[in-house]
Amino acid sequence: MKSVYQSVLLVFFAVFGFIASAQLPVYNSYPAAQAVIFLDFDGQTINGTYWNSTGPIVCGTAGLNTSQVTEVFNRVAEDFRPFNINITTDSTRYWQAPQAKRMRVIITTSNEWYGNGAGGVSFVNSFTWGDNTPSFIFTALLGYNAKAVAEAASHEAGHTLGLRHQSSYNASCARTAEYNAGIGEGETGWAPIMGVGYYQNFTVWNLGPTPTSCSTVQNDLETIASAKNGFGYRTDDHSNTFVDATYTTFTNNQFILDGIIGKSDDVDVFKFKMSKKSIFRLNATPYHVASQNSGSNLDMQVDLLDGSQNLLNSYNPSTLLNSIVDTLLSEGTYYLRIDGTGNANTSEYGSLGSYSLQGNLIDVTPLPLRKLELKGISQKNKHNLSWIIDADEAIESQQLEYSLNGHIFQTLASLGVNDRAYQYTPTATGAIQYRLNIHFDNGKQSFSNIITLHYTDATEMPRLLSTWVSGSDLQVNSPTRFEYLITDFNGKVLLQGKGKEGRTTIGIPTLSMGGYLIRFTNGSASAVEKFIKR
């Protein structure tokens, strides 16, 4: 008998109301693909499979409304976006697919035949069996919650493709949880799909240990794309090179593009030309199902380069999955390089998925402005900003603006025309972006460069003096005594200890080259930084 792997049980205290959809929407994520995962929402009777040891299994509908069905489909489709496989709600597509390249995921209210111990169940490697053995998701046990249903569906589909669970271990290699629950919060709060992703936004495929042991590492992506499953990755849609970069033109001062980052080493390169000096604004947004990039699988980094491929700037807000470019460019050729990146909670391994780019040009009349530069530092509990303005035109007004999300800038202070510095104590924590908005007496407007400062409440936290470490020591500066915890990107604890006020050295001779996370705890506050040992 083939072994069964069950998904984790998730019980919600509030049970959401549901409406059985009379007409299910028909969706296909990649119609050109032969391989299929069929999300079956409208009920099914199962006979003649390994599940039928006691006779037929009659499954009711999913008990989800049309909006919930759409969300579940979109979330699961994005999880499998890198692969040459079609996620579908169309049974016809399932029956047309090769027998050994298809899986039916029955999403149903009917769990009585199996019990109340799991939100879903599947046979490992059953995708290739060719006998129509399905997997099951039990919506009533998941509170009819669309995100929970989608997480369970991708998790169970992963089992059918050969994946085991992603687990957590401590520094002694003792397993702390069969299901890795991830770390972090907000948009970049991370968990592996094959762990438990119900409580985090950024849930992705992972390279990490299984329940077998801390040294038994599972490569989710390569397992899914293996020759055994028979479908592999999608064909790359945009070139990685400058020579073959996708060329785009502006129509009515705008372009709209889309793409997919399909592998950890994939980057997409785009080329555009500026016919005159203009403000260039770019919204680079990963696919999402709701606000705050809910359901996104891609943490985007945007590099802006000139015609000689010299890097002008990189854009990757630390607490957001999307990126914003807002800069003044002269006439000439430019490149955009799009990449999936890691963050404080995880590496770039699973940062894959689809995205859209919207570029806009805003006309400006050339000003006799030779220099407009904003600088800033964070000291104690204040942000100190200063700037240089070198222009022939008289300043009519200047506003210091800030943004908490990288999208929208708001006025922090309206300043006198002769002011060149500003100091204040932020009321928001995290990464804060600043820029100057200058109005000249000839009616023209100009923006400064954008800078980012961090604020961690009135209590300052320890900080690494450098996040690139070439020796065996980390250098830390701290206003108070603190505790620290060093982990890998899978949450495995490697080192821990205490530090003193002032400059402290933390020895890391046992760490091999690579990326790590250090979590500082200072009283009731905590902060996480990423560092690279070279």
Secondary structure as UniProt FT lines:
FT   STRAND          4..6
FT   TURN            31..32
FT   STRAND          35..40
FT   STRAND          44..46
FT   TURN            50..51
FT   TURN            53..54
FT   STRAND          57..59
FT   HELIX           66..79
FT   TURN            80..82
FT   STRAND          85..88
FT   HELIX           91..96
FT   HELIX           99..101
FT   STRAND          102..108
FT   TURN            112..114
FT   STRAND          120..123
FT   TURN            124..125
FT   HELIX           126..128
FT   STRAND          135..138
FT   HELIX           140..142
FT   TURN            143..144
FT   HELIX           146..160
FT   TURN            161..162
FT   STRAND          168..169
FT   TURN            171..172
FT   STRAND          175..177
FT   HELIX           186..188
FT   STRAND          190..192
FT   TURN            193..194
FT   TURN            198..199
FT   STRAND          202..204
FT   STRAND          207..210
FT   TURN            211..212
FT   STRAND          213..219
FT   HELIX           220..224
FT   TURN            227..230
FT   TURN            243..244
FT   STRAND          246..247
FT   STRAND          254..261
FT   TURN            264..265
FT   STRAND          267..274
FT   STRAND          278..286
FT   TURN            291..293
FT   STRAND          300..306
FT   TURN            307..308
FT   STRAND          311..315
FT   TURN            318..319
FT   STRAND          323..329
FT   STRAND          332..340
FT   TURN            344..345
FT   TURN            349..350
FT   STRAND          353..363
FT   STRAND          369..379
FT   TURN            380..381
FT   STRAND          382..391
FT   STRAND          395..403
FT   STRAND          410..415
FT   TURN            417..418
FT   STRAND          421..424
FT   STRAND          430..440
FT   TURN            441..442
FT   STRAND          445..447
FT   STRAND          451..455
FT   STRAND          463..464
FT   STRAND          468..469
FT   STRAND          473..478
FT   STRAND          482..487
FT   TURN            489..490
FT   STRAND          493..499
FT   STRAND          502..507
FT   TURN            509..510
FT   STRAND          514..522
FT   TURN            523..524
FT   STRAND          525..533
//
